[in-house]
Amino acid sequence: MARQRYSITESDRWFAHRWIEKKLENPTWLGENRTFKATRAFDLLNESKIKNPTENLNRWCESWLQSGEWIQLKNAIRASRRRANSPGTKTVTLSHNAWAQLNYVASRDGCTLSEVIERHLNYIDSGASQNESEFLSNAQ
């Protein structure tokens, strides 16, 4: 028996929709000719007054995604579930430059990006508190 294709669930629809939108911003994602047509079909999907958006998103994916793109989408959904279920974490978007700087310091110091941010913010905050104390004592 053939394995059933992956199906986007209602709980994953918002993330999958956003992921596809971001991917379609790259005109070469599906190949130059396919991406333009797929983007137009995706836009029509968004503009229509649809009764079952999850089913229609699955149909769009069946029509436009090949095996490799399905795998990427499934992996992205799986990662989003994992992030959503891990308490005490948040997701942020960084510019490439900000990420490169944080990554350099993290590699140098042997820590995570979160630890770099926390350490540097604590350092800045402790310096600010000290400067505020000095300012207040000098003002009196």
N, CA, C and O atoms as a GROMACS GRO file, in nm:
protein
  560
    1MET      N    1   0.084  -0.118   0.000
    1MET     CA    2   0.000   0.000   0.000
    1MET      C    3   0.089   0.125   0.000
    1MET      O    4   0.185   0.133   0.076
    2ALA      N    5   0.057   0.220  -0.084
    2ALA     CA    6   0.135   0.343  -0.094
    2ALA      C    7   0.113   0.427   0.031
    2ALA      O    8   0.004   0.430   0.089
    3ARG      N    9   0.218   0.494   0.071
    3ARG     CA   10   0.212   0.580   0.188
    3ARG      C   11   0.131   0.706   0.155
    3ARG      O   12   0.151   0.768   0.050
    4GLN      N   13   0.041   0.743   0.246
    4GLN     CA   14  -0.041   0.862   0.224
    4GLN      C   15   0.046   0.987   0.232
    4GLN      O   16   0.136   0.996   0.316
    5ARG      N   17   0.017   1.083   0.144
    5ARG     CA   18   0.091   1.209   0.145
    5ARG      C   19   0.064   1.285   0.273
    5ARG      O   20  -0.040   1.267   0.338
    6TYR      N   21   0.158   1.369   0.308
    6TYR     CA   22   0.144   1.455   0.425
    6TYR      C   23   0.028   1.551   0.406
    6TYR      O   24   0.003   1.597   0.294
    7SER      N   25  -0.042   1.580   0.512
    7SER     CA   26  -0.154   1.673   0.505
    7SER      C   27  -0.136   1.777   0.615
    7SER      O   28  -0.114   1.743   0.731
    8ILE      N   29  -0.147   1.903   0.579
    8ILE     CA   30  -0.136   2.013   0.675
    8ILE      C   31  -0.262   2.012   0.760
    8ILE      O   32  -0.373   2.002   0.708
    9THR      N   33  -0.245   2.021   0.890
    9THR     CA   34  -0.359   2.022   0.981
    9THR      C   35  -0.405   2.165   1.006
    9THR      O   36  -0.334   2.261   0.975
   10GLU      N   37  -0.523   2.178   1.060
   10GLU     CA   38  -0.577   2.310   1.093
   10GLU      C   39  -0.485   2.384   1.189
   10GLU      O   40  -0.465   2.505   1.175
   11SER      N   41  -0.429   2.313   1.286
   11SER     CA   42  -0.342   2.379   1.385
   11SER      C   43  -0.209   2.426   1.324
   11SER      O   44  -0.144   2.516   1.378
   12ASP      N   45  -0.169   2.364   1.213
   12ASP     CA   46  -0.043   2.402   1.147
   12ASP      C   47  -0.065   2.497   1.030
   12ASP      O   48   0.032   2.545   0.971
   13ARG      N   49  -0.190   2.523   0.995
   13ARG     CA   50  -0.220   2.601   0.874
   13ARG      C   51  -0.158   2.740   0.874
   13ARG      O   52  -0.098   2.781   0.775
   14TRP      N   53  -0.171   2.812   0.985
   14TRP     CA   54  -0.118   2.948   0.990
   14TRP      C   55   0.032   2.949   0.965
   14TRP      O   56   0.082   3.028   0.886
   15PHE      N   57   0.105   2.859   1.033
   15PHE     CA   58   0.250   2.854   1.014
   15PHE      C   59   0.285   2.814   0.870
   15PHE      O   60   0.372   2.876   0.809
   16ALA      N   61   0.217   2.712   0.816
   16ALA     CA   62   0.246   2.666   0.680
   16ALA      C   63   0.219   2.778   0.580
   16ALA      O   64   0.297   2.798   0.486
   17HIS      N   65   0.111   2.849   0.599
   17HIS     CA   66   0.075   2.960   0.509
   17HIS      C   67   0.184   3.067   0.512
   17HIS      O   68   0.228   3.114   0.407
   18ARG      N   69   0.228   3.104   0.631
   18ARG     CA   70   0.332   3.206   0.644
   18ARG      C   71   0.463   3.158   0.584
   18ARG      O   72   0.533   3.235   0.518
   19TRP      N   73   0.498   3.032   0.606
   19TRP     CA   74   0.622   2.975   0.552
   19TRP      C   75   0.621   2.979   0.400
   19TRP      O   76   0.720   3.016   0.337
   20ILE      N   77   0.508   2.941   0.340
   20ILE     CA   78   0.498   2.942   0.194
   20ILE      C   79   0.508   3.085   0.142
   20ILE      O   80   0.576   3.109   0.042
   21GLU      N   81   0.440   3.178   0.208
   21GLU     CA   82   0.450   3.319   0.166
   21GLU      C   83   0.594   3.366   0.162
   21GLU      O   84   0.637   3.429   0.065
   22LYS      N   85   0.671   3.336   0.267
   22LYS     CA   86   0.812   3.377   0.273
   22LYS      C   87   0.892   3.310   0.163
   22LYS      O   88   0.977   3.375   0.100
   23LYS      N   89   0.868   3.184   0.138
   23LYS     CA   90   0.940   3.112   0.033
   23LYS      C   91   0.910   3.168  -0.106
   23LYS      O   92   0.998   3.176  -0.191
   24LEU      N   93   0.785   3.208  -0.128
   24LEU     CA   94   0.746   3.260  -0.259
   24LEU      C   95   0.806   3.398  -0.287
   24LEU      O   96   0.805   3.443  -0.402
   25GLU      N   97   0.858   3.464  -0.185
   25GLU     CA   98   0.927   3.591  -0.207
   25GLU      C   99   1.054   3.573  -0.288
   25GLU      O  100   1.102   3.667  -0.352
   26ASN      N  101   1.108   3.452  -0.286
   26ASN     CA  102   1.227   3.420  -0.365
   26ASN      C  103   1.179   3.370  -0.502
   26ASN      O  104   1.123   3.260  -0.510
   27PRO      N  105   1.200   3.447  -0.607
   27PRO     CA  106   1.146   3.410  -0.738
   27PRO      C  107   1.203   3.280  -0.796
   27PRO      O  108   1.148   3.227  -0.893
   28THR      N  109   1.309   3.229  -0.740
   28THR     CA  110   1.367   3.106  -0.793
   28THR      C  111   1.337   2.985  -0.705
   28THR      O  112   1.388   2.876  -0.732
   29TRP      N  113   1.256   3.001  -0.602
   29TRP     CA  114   1.230   2.890  -0.509
   29TRP      C  115   1.180   2.766  -0.581
   29TRP      O  116   1.235   2.657  -0.562
   30LEU      N  117   1.078   2.779  -0.663
   30LEU     CA  118   1.023   2.664  -0.735
   30LEU      C  119   1.073   2.656  -0.878
   30LEU      O  120   1.027   2.573  -0.957
   31GLY      N  121   1.165   2.742  -0.911
   31GLY     CA  122   1.208   2.756  -1.049
   31GLY      C  123   1.141   2.879  -1.106
   31GLY      O  124   1.026   2.910  -1.072
   32GLU      N  125   1.210   2.949  -1.190
   32GLU     CA  126   1.162   3.080  -1.235
   32GLU      C  127   1.022   3.077  -1.293
   32GLU      O  128   0.940   3.163  -1.260
   33ASN      N  129   0.991   2.982  -1.378
   33ASN     CA  130   0.858   2.978  -1.440
   33ASN      C  131   0.750   2.934  -1.342
   33ASN      O  132   0.640   2.988  -1.343
   34ARG      N  133   0.780   2.838  -1.259
   34ARG     CA  134   0.680   2.784  -1.166
   34ARG      C  135   0.650   2.879  -1.052
   34ARG      O  136   0.535   2.887  -1.008
   35THR      N  137   0.750   2.950  -1.001
   35THR     CA  138   0.728   3.036  -0.884
   35THR      C  139   0.627   3.146  -0.915
   35THR      O  140   0.540   3.175  -0.833
   36PHE      N  141   0.638   3.208  -1.031
   36PHE     CA  142   0.544   3.315  -1.066
   36PHE      C  143   0.401   3.261  -1.070
   36PHE      O  144   0.311   3.322  -1.012
   37LYS      N  145   0.381   3.149  -1.137
   37LYS     CA  146   0.247   3.091  -1.147
   37LYS      C  147   0.196   3.045  -1.011
   37LYS      O  148   0.079   3.062  -0.978
   38ALA      N  149   0.285   2.985  -0.932
   38ALA     CA  150   0.246   2.939  -0.799
   38ALA      C  151   0.210   3.056  -0.709
   38ALA      O  152   0.117   3.046  -0.629
   39THR      N  153   0.283   3.166  -0.722
   39THR     CA  154   0.252   3.286  -0.643
   39THR      C  155   0.116   3.339  -0.678
   39THR      O  156   0.038   3.376  -0.590
   40ARG      N  157   0.086   3.344  -0.806
   40ARG     CA  158  -0.046   3.393  -0.849
   40ARG      C  159  -0.156   3.303  -0.796
   40ARG      O  160  -0.258   3.352  -0.747
   41ALA      N  161  -0.137   3.172  -0.804
   41ALA     CA  162  -0.237   3.078  -0.752
   41ALA      C  163  -0.251   3.093  -0.600
   41ALA      O  164  -0.362   3.083  -0.547
   42PHE      N  165  -0.141   3.117  -0.532
   42PHE     CA  166  -0.144   3.136  -0.387
   42PHE      C  167  -0.218   3.265  -0.352
   42PHE      O  168  -0.297   3.268  -0.258
   43ASP      N  169  -0.193   3.370  -0.428
   43ASP     CA  170  -0.264   3.497  -0.407
   43ASP      C  171  -0.414   3.480  -0.428
   43ASP      O  172  -0.493   3.535  -0.351
   44LEU      N  173  -0.453   3.406  -0.530
   44LEU     CA  174  -0.596   3.381  -0.554
   44LEU      C  175  -0.657   3.301  -0.439
   44LEU      O  176  -0.772   3.324  -0.401
   45LEU      N  177  -0.580   3.209  -0.386
   45LEU     CA  178  -0.625   3.130  -0.271
   45LEU      C  179  -0.652   3.222  -0.152
   45LEU      O  180  -0.750   3.204  -0.080
   46ASN      N  181  -0.566   3.321  -0.132
   46ASN     CA  182  -0.580   3.415  -0.021
   46ASN      C  183  -0.696   3.511  -0.042
   46ASN      O  184  -0.761   3.552   0.055
   47GLU      N  185  -0.722   3.548  -0.168
   47GLU     CA  186  -0.826   3.647  -0.198
   47GLU      C  187  -0.966   3.588  -0.196
   47GLU      O  188  -1.063   3.661  -0.176
   48SER      N  189  -0.976   3.459  -0.216
   48SER     CA  190  -1.109   3.398  -0.227
   48SER      C  191  -1.173   3.382  -0.090
   48SER      O  192  -1.105   3.372   0.012
   49LYS      N  193  -1.304   3.380  -0.091
   49LYS     CA  194  -1.382   3.356   0.031
   49LYS      C  195  -1.402   3.205   0.040
   49LYS      O  196  -1.502   3.151  -0.007
   50ILE      N  197  -1.306   3.138   0.100
   50ILE     CA  198  -1.307   2.992   0.100
   50ILE      C  199  -1.366   2.937   0.229
   50ILE      O  200  -1.348   2.993   0.338
   51LYS      N  201  -1.437   2.826   0.215
   51LYS     CA  202  -1.502   2.764   0.331
   51LYS      C  203  -1.404   2.680   0.412
   51LYS      O  204  -1.415   2.673   0.534
   52ASN      N  205  -1.310   2.615   0.345
   52ASN     CA  206  -1.216   2.529   0.415
   52ASN      C  207  -1.073   2.567   0.375
   52ASN      O  208  -1.016   2.506   0.285
   53PRO      N  209  -1.015   2.668   0.442
   53PRO     CA  210  -0.882   2.715   0.401
   53PRO      C  211  -0.773   2.608   0.416
   53PRO      O  212  -0.678   2.607   0.338
   54THR      N  213  -0.784   2.520   0.512
   54THR     CA  214  -0.681   2.416   0.530
   54THR      C  215  -0.684   2.318   0.413
   54THR      O  216  -0.579   2.282   0.359
   55GLU      N  217  -0.802   2.277   0.375
   55GLU     CA  218  -0.815   2.186   0.261
   55GLU      C  219  -0.762   2.252   0.133
   55GLU      O  220  -0.693   2.188   0.054
   56ASN      N  221  -0.795   2.378   0.114
   56ASN     CA  222  -0.748   2.448  -0.006
   56ASN      C  223  -0.597   2.469  -0.004
   56ASN      O  224  -0.533   2.462  -0.109
   57LEU      N  225  -0.539   2.494   0.113
   57LEU     CA  226  -0.394   2.507   0.123
   57LEU      C  227  -0.328   2.373   0.089
   57LEU      O  228  -0.225   2.370   0.021
   58ASN      N  229  -0.386   2.264   0.137
   58ASN     CA  230  -0.333   2.131   0.103
   58ASN      C  231  -0.341   2.106  -0.047
   58ASN      O  232  -0.248   2.049  -0.106
   59ARG      N  233  -0.450   2.148  -0.109
   59ARG     CA  234  -0.463   2.131  -0.255
   59ARG      C  235  -0.357   2.213  -0.328
   59ARG      O  236  -0.297   2.166  -0.425
   60TRP      N  237  -0.335   2.337  -0.281
   60TRP     CA  238  -0.233   2.420  -0.344
   60TRP      C  239  -0.097   2.351  -0.333
   60TRP      O  240  -0.022   2.344  -0.431
   61CYS      N  241  -0.066   2.300  -0.214
   61CYS     CA  242   0.063   2.232  -0.194
   61CYS      C  243   0.075   2.110  -0.284
   61CYS      O  244   0.181   2.086  -0.343
   62GLU      N  245  -0.032   2.032  -0.296
   62GLU     CA  246  -0.030   1.914  -0.384
   62GLU      C  247  -0.002   1.955  -0.528
   62GLU      O  248   0.065   1.883  -0.602
   63SER      N  249  -0.055   2.069  -0.567
   63SER     CA  250  -0.038   2.114  -0.705
   63SER      C  251   0.100   2.171  -0.733
   63SER      O  252   0.155   2.151  -0.842
   64TRP      N  253   0.158   2.242  -0.636
   64TRP     CA  254   0.278   2.320  -0.663
   64TRP      C  255   0.407   2.269  -0.599
   64TRP      O  256   0.516   2.298  -0.649
   65LEU      N  257   0.396   2.193  -0.490
   65LEU     CA  258   0.519   2.149  -0.423
   65LEU      C  259   0.562   2.011  -0.471
   65LEU      O  260   0.480   1.920  -0.487
   66GLN      N  261   0.690   1.999  -0.495
   66GLN     CA  262   0.747   1.870  -0.528
   66GLN      C  263   0.799   1.807  -0.399
   66GLN      O  264   0.791   1.867  -0.292
   67SER      N  265   0.851   1.689  -0.409
   67SER     CA  266   0.893   1.613  -0.292
   67SER      C  267   0.987   1.692  -0.201
   67SER      O  268   0.970   1.692  -0.079
   68GLY      N  269   1.085   1.759  -0.258
   68GLY     CA  270   1.182   1.834  -0.178
   68GLY      C  271   1.120   1.948  -0.101
   68GLY      O  272   1.155   1.974   0.014
   69GLU      N  273   1.025   2.019  -0.166
   69GLU     CA  274   0.959   2.130  -0.098
   69GLU      C  275   0.866   2.080   0.012
   69GLU      O  276   0.854   2.144   0.117
   70TRP      N  277   0.799   1.966  -0.011
   70TRP     CA  278   0.714   1.906   0.092
   70TRP      C  279   0.799   1.872   0.215
   70TRP      O  280   0.758   1.896   0.328
   71ILE      N  281   0.915   1.815   0.190
   71ILE     CA  282   1.003   1.778   0.302
   71ILE      C  283   1.044   1.902   0.380
   71ILE      O  284   1.042   1.902   0.503
   72GLN      N  285   1.080   2.009   0.308
   72GLN     CA  286   1.115   2.135   0.376
   72GLN      C  287   0.999   2.187   0.460
   72GLN      O  288   1.017   2.228   0.574
   73LEU      N  289   0.879   2.184   0.402
   73LEU     CA  290   0.761   2.233   0.474
   73LEU      C  291   0.734   2.148   0.598
   73LEU      O  292   0.710   2.202   0.706
   74LYS      N  293   0.738   2.016   0.584
   74LYS     CA  294   0.714   1.928   0.699
   74LYS      C  295   0.817   1.953   0.808
   74LYS      O  296   0.782   1.958   0.926
   75ASN      N  297   0.944   1.968   0.770
   75ASN     CA  298   1.048   1.995   0.869
   75ASN      C  299   1.027   2.129   0.938
   75ASN      O  300   1.048   2.140   1.059
   76ALA      N  301   0.985   2.229   0.863
   76ALA     CA  302   0.959   2.361   0.922
   76ALA      C  303   0.841   2.355   1.018
   76ALA      O  304   0.846   2.416   1.125
   77ILE      N  305   0.737   2.282   0.982
   77ILE     CA  306   0.620   2.266   1.071
   77ILE      C  307   0.661   2.192   1.198
   77ILE      O  308   0.623   2.232   1.308
   78ARG      N  309   0.738   2.086   1.183
   78ARG     CA  310   0.785   2.010   1.298
   78ARG      C  311   0.868   2.098   1.392
   78ARG      O  312   0.853   2.092   1.514
   79ALA      N  313   0.955   2.180   1.334
   79ALA     CA  314   1.037   2.271   1.416
   79ALA      C  315   0.951   2.375   1.485
   79ALA      O  316   0.977   2.411   1.600
   80SER      N  317   0.847   2.426   1.417
   80SER     CA  318   0.760   2.526   1.479
   80SER      C  319   0.682   2.466   1.595
   80SER      O  320   0.660   2.533   1.696
   81ARG      N  321   0.640   2.340   1.582
   81ARG     CA  322   0.572   2.271   1.693
   81ARG      C  323   0.667   2.257   1.813
   81ARG      O  324   0.629   2.281   1.927
   82ARG      N  325   0.789   2.218   1.784
   82ARG     CA  326   0.888   2.199   1.890
   82ARG      C  327   0.913   2.331   1.963
   82ARG      O  328   0.920   2.334   2.086
   83ARG      N  329   0.927   2.440   1.886
   83ARG     CA  330   0.949   2.571   1.948
   83ARG      C  331   0.829   2.615   2.030
   83ARG      O  332   0.844   2.671   2.138
   84ALA      N  333   0.709   2.588   1.978
   84ALA     CA  334   0.587   2.629   2.048
   84ALA      C  335   0.571   2.553   2.179
   84ALA      O  336   0.512   2.604   2.274
   85ASN      N  337   0.623   2.431   2.184
   85ASN     CA  338   0.607   2.348   2.304
   85ASN      C  339   0.725   2.356   2.399
   85ASN      O  340   0.725   2.288   2.502
   86SER      N  341   0.825   2.437   2.368
   86SER     CA  342   0.938   2.448   2.460
   86SER      C  343   0.919   2.573   2.545
   86SER      O  344   0.929   2.685   2.494
   87PRO      N  345   0.891   2.554   2.673
   87PRO     CA  346   0.865   2.670   2.761
   87PRO      C  347   0.992   2.752   2.783
   87PRO      O  348   1.103   2.700   2.782
   88GLY      N  349   0.971   2.880   2.802
   88GLY     CA  350   1.084   2.966   2.833
   88GLY      C  351   1.165   3.012   2.713
   88GLY      O  352   1.274   3.067   2.730
   89THR      N  353   1.115   2.989   2.593
   89THR     CA  354   1.188   3.035   2.474
   89THR      C  355   1.098   3.122   2.389
   89THR      O  356   0.976   3.112   2.393
   90LYS      N  357   1.161   3.208   2.312
   90LYS     CA  358   1.093   3.294   2.215
   90LYS      C  359   1.171   3.289   2.085
   90LYS      O  360   1.291   3.262   2.085
   91THR      N  361   1.103   3.315   1.976
   91THR     CA  362   1.166   3.319   1.846
   91THR      C  363   1.178   3.465   1.803
   91THR      O  364   1.082   3.541   1.814
   92VAL      N  365   1.296   3.503   1.754
   92VAL     CA  366   1.318   3.639   1.705
   92VAL      C  367   1.378   3.632   1.565
   92VAL      O  368   1.438   3.531   1.527
   93THR      N  369   1.360   3.739   1.491
   93THR     CA  370   1.420   3.749   1.358
   93THR      C  371   1.534   3.848   1.367
   93THR      O  372   1.518   3.961   1.415
   94LEU      N  373   1.651   3.806   1.320
   94LEU     CA  374   1.770   3.890   1.323
   94LEU      C  375   1.814   3.921   1.181
   94LEU      O  376   1.793   3.842   1.089
   95SER      N  377   1.875   4.037   1.164
   95SER     CA  378   1.939   4.063   1.034
   95SER      C  379   2.058   3.968   1.024
   95SER      O  380   2.106   3.916   1.125
   96HIS      N  381   2.105   3.946   0.904
   96HIS     CA  382   2.219   3.858   0.887
   96HIS      C  383   2.341   3.912   0.962
   96HIS      O  384   2.417   3.837   1.022
   97ASN      N  385   2.358   4.044   0.957
   97ASN     CA  386   2.471   4.107   1.025
   97ASN      C  387   2.464   4.084   1.177
   97ASN      O  388   2.564   4.049   1.239
   98ALA      N  389   2.346   4.104   1.236
   98ALA     CA  390   2.330   4.083   1.380
   98ALA      C  391   2.358   3.937   1.416
   98ALA      O  392   2.427   3.909   1.514
   99TRP      N  393   2.305   3.844   1.335
   99TRP     CA  394   2.330   3.703   1.360
   99TRP      C  395   2.479   3.671   1.351
   99TRP      O  396   2.532   3.598   1.435
  100ALA      N  397   2.547   3.725   1.250
  100ALA     CA  398   2.690   3.698   1.231
  100ALA      C  399   2.770   3.746   1.352
  100ALA      O  400   2.861   3.678   1.398
  101GLN      N  401   2.737   3.865   1.402
  101GLN     CA  402   2.808   3.917   1.518
  101GLN      C  403   2.782   3.832   1.642
  101GLN      O  404   2.875   3.798   1.715
  102LEU      N  405   2.656   3.798   1.666
  102LEU     CA  406   2.623   3.712   1.780
  102LEU      C  407   2.688   3.575   1.767
  102LEU      O  408   2.740   3.520   1.864
  103ASN      N  409   2.685   3.520   1.647
  103ASN     CA  410   2.744   3.389   1.624
  103ASN      C  411   2.895   3.390   1.648
  103ASN      O  412   2.950   3.295   1.703
  104TYR      N  413   2.961   3.498   1.605
  104TYR     CA  414   3.106   3.511   1.627
  104TYR      C  415   3.137   3.510   1.776
  104TYR      O  416   3.225   3.436   1.821
  105VAL      N  417   3.066   3.592   1.852
  105VAL     CA  418   3.091   3.600   1.997
  105VAL      C  419   3.056   3.468   2.064
  105VAL      O  420   3.130   3.423   2.152
  106ALA      N  421   2.947   3.404   2.023
  106ALA     CA  422   2.908   3.276   2.082
  106ALA      C  423   3.013   3.169   2.054
  106ALA      O  424   3.047   3.091   2.143
  107SER      N  425   3.065   3.166   1.933
  107SER     CA  426   3.170   3.069   1.898
  107SER      C  427   3.296   3.096   1.978
  107SER      O  428   3.360   3.004   2.029
  108ARG      N  429   3.332   3.223   1.987
  108ARG     CA  430   3.452   3.261   2.061
  108ARG      C  431   3.442   3.226   2.209
  108ARG      O  432   3.537   3.178   2.270
  109ASP      N  433   3.323   3.252   2.267
  109ASP     CA  434   3.304   3.230   2.410
  109ASP      C  435   3.252   3.091   2.445
  109ASP      O  436   3.241   3.056   2.562
  110GLY      N  437   3.221   3.012   2.343
  110GLY     CA  438   3.172   2.876   2.367
  110GLY      C  439   3.036   2.874   2.435
  110GLY      O  440   3.016   2.798   2.530
  111CYS      N  441   2.944   2.956   2.389
  111CYS     CA  442   2.811   2.960   2.449
  111CYS      C  443   2.706   2.974   2.340
  111CYS      O  444   2.738   2.978   2.221
  112THR      N  445   2.581   2.981   2.380
  112THR     CA  446   2.472   2.995   2.284
  112THR      C  447   2.448   3.142   2.251
  112THR      O  448   2.498   3.231   2.319
  113LEU      N  449   2.369   3.166   2.146
  113LEU     CA  450   2.333   3.303   2.111
  113LEU      C  451   2.255   3.368   2.225
  113LEU      O  452   2.276   3.486   2.256
  114SER      N  453   2.166   3.294   2.288
  114SER     CA  454   2.089   3.348   2.400
  114SER      C  455   2.180   3.391   2.514
  114SER      O  456   2.160   3.496   2.575
  115GLU      N  457   2.280   3.309   2.542
  115GLU     CA  458   2.374   3.344   2.650
  115GLU      C  459   2.453   3.470   2.616
  115GLU      O  460   2.479   3.551   2.705
  116VAL      N  461   2.492   3.487   2.490
  116VAL     CA  462   2.562   3.608   2.449
  116VAL      C  463   2.474   3.730   2.475
  116VAL      O  464   2.520   3.828   2.534
  117ILE      N  465   2.349   3.723   2.433
  117ILE     CA  466   2.258   3.835   2.451
  117ILE      C  467   2.238   3.864   2.600
  117ILE      O  468   2.248   3.979   2.643
  118GLU      N  469   2.211   3.760   2.678
  118GLU     CA  470   2.188   3.779   2.822
  118GLU      C  471   2.311   3.839   2.890
  118GLU      O  472   2.299   3.932   2.970
  119ARG      N  473   2.429   3.786   2.859
  119ARG     CA  474   2.552   3.838   2.922
  119ARG      C  475   2.574   3.984   2.889
  119ARG      O  476   2.604   4.065   2.976
  120HIS      N  477   2.558   4.018   2.762
  120HIS     CA  478   2.585   4.156   2.721
  120HIS      C  479   2.478   4.252   2.772
  120HIS      O  480   2.510   4.365   2.808
  121LEU      N  481   2.354   4.209   2.777
  121LEU     CA  482   2.250   4.295   2.833
  121LEU      C  483   2.269   4.312   2.984
  121LEU      O  484   2.247   4.421   3.037
  122ASN      N  485   2.309   4.207   3.051
  122ASN     CA  486   2.337   4.220   3.195
  122ASN      C  487   2.453   4.316   3.219
  122ASN      O  488   2.451   4.396   3.312
  123TYR      N  489   2.555   4.307   3.133
  123TYR     CA  490   2.670   4.396   3.145
  123TYR      C  491   2.627   4.541   3.123
  123TYR      O  492   2.664   4.630   3.200
  124ILE      N  493   2.549   4.563   3.020
  124ILE     CA  494   2.501   4.699   2.991
  124ILE      C  495   2.413   4.749   3.104
  124ILE      O  496   2.426   4.864   3.147
  125ASP      N  497   2.324   4.663   3.151
  125ASP     CA  498   2.233   4.702   3.258
  125ASP      C  499   2.309   4.734   3.386
  125ASP      O  500   2.276   4.830   3.455
  126SER      N  501   2.410   4.654   3.419
  126SER     CA  502   2.488   4.682   3.541
  126SER      C  503   2.567   4.811   3.525
  126SER      O  504   2.582   4.886   3.622
  127GLY      N  505   2.616   4.839   3.405
  127GLY     CA  506   2.686   4.965   3.380
  127GLY      C  507   2.592   5.083   3.389
  127GLY      O  508   2.628   5.188   3.440
  128ALA      N  509   2.471   5.066   3.338
  128ALA     CA  510   2.372   5.173   3.343
  128ALA      C  511   2.334   5.202   3.487
  128ALA      O  512   2.319   5.318   3.526
  129SER      N  513   2.318   5.098   3.567
  129SER     CA  514   2.282   5.118   3.707
  129SER      C  515   2.393   5.191   3.781
  129SER      O  516   2.367   5.279   3.863
  130GLN      N  517   2.517   5.155   3.752
  130GLN     CA  518   2.632   5.220   3.817
  130GLN      C  519   2.638   5.367   3.775
  130GLN      O  520   2.661   5.454   3.858
  131ASN      N  521   2.619   5.393   3.645
  131ASN     CA  522   2.621   5.532   3.597
  131ASN      C  523   2.508   5.613   3.657
  131ASN      O  524   2.527   5.730   3.690
  132GLU      N  525   2.390   5.552   3.672
  132GLU     CA  526   2.277   5.623   3.734
  132GLU      C  527   2.311   5.658   3.879
  132GLU      O  528   2.281   5.769   3.924
  133SER      N  529   2.372   5.564   3.951
  133SER     CA  530   2.410   5.590   4.092
  133SER      C  531   2.510   5.704   4.100
  133SER      O  532   2.498   5.793   4.184
  134GLU      N  533   2.611   5.700   4.010
  134GLU     CA  534   2.711   5.807   4.009
  134GLU      C  535   2.647   5.941   3.976
  134GLU      O  536   2.679   6.043   4.036
  135PHE      N  537   2.557   5.940   3.880
  135PHE     CA  538   2.490   6.063   3.841
  135PHE      C  539   2.409   6.120   3.958
  135PHE      O  540   2.414   6.240   3.986
  136LEU      N  541   2.336   6.033   4.026
  136LEU     CA  542   2.253   6.079   4.138
  136LEU      C  543   2.340   6.130   4.254
  136LEU      O  544   2.304   6.229   4.318
  137SER      N  545   2.453   6.065   4.281
  137SER     CA  546   2.538   6.111   4.392
  137SER      C  547   2.606   6.243   4.355
  137SER      O  548   2.628   6.326   4.442
  138ASN      N  549   2.641   6.263   4.228
  138ASN     CA  550   2.703   6.388   4.184
  138ASN      C  551   2.601   6.502   4.180
  138ASN      O  552   2.639   6.618   4.196
  139ALA      N  553   2.474   6.471   4.160
  139ALA     CA  554   2.372   6.574   4.151
  139ALA      C  555   2.338   6.632   4.287
  139ALA      O  556   2.283   6.742   4.296
  140GLN      N  557   2.371   6.560   4.393
  140GLN     CA  558   2.334   6.608   4.527
  140GLN      C  559   2.433   6.702   4.582
  140GLN      O  560   2.417   6.751   4.694
   0.00000   0.00000   0.00000
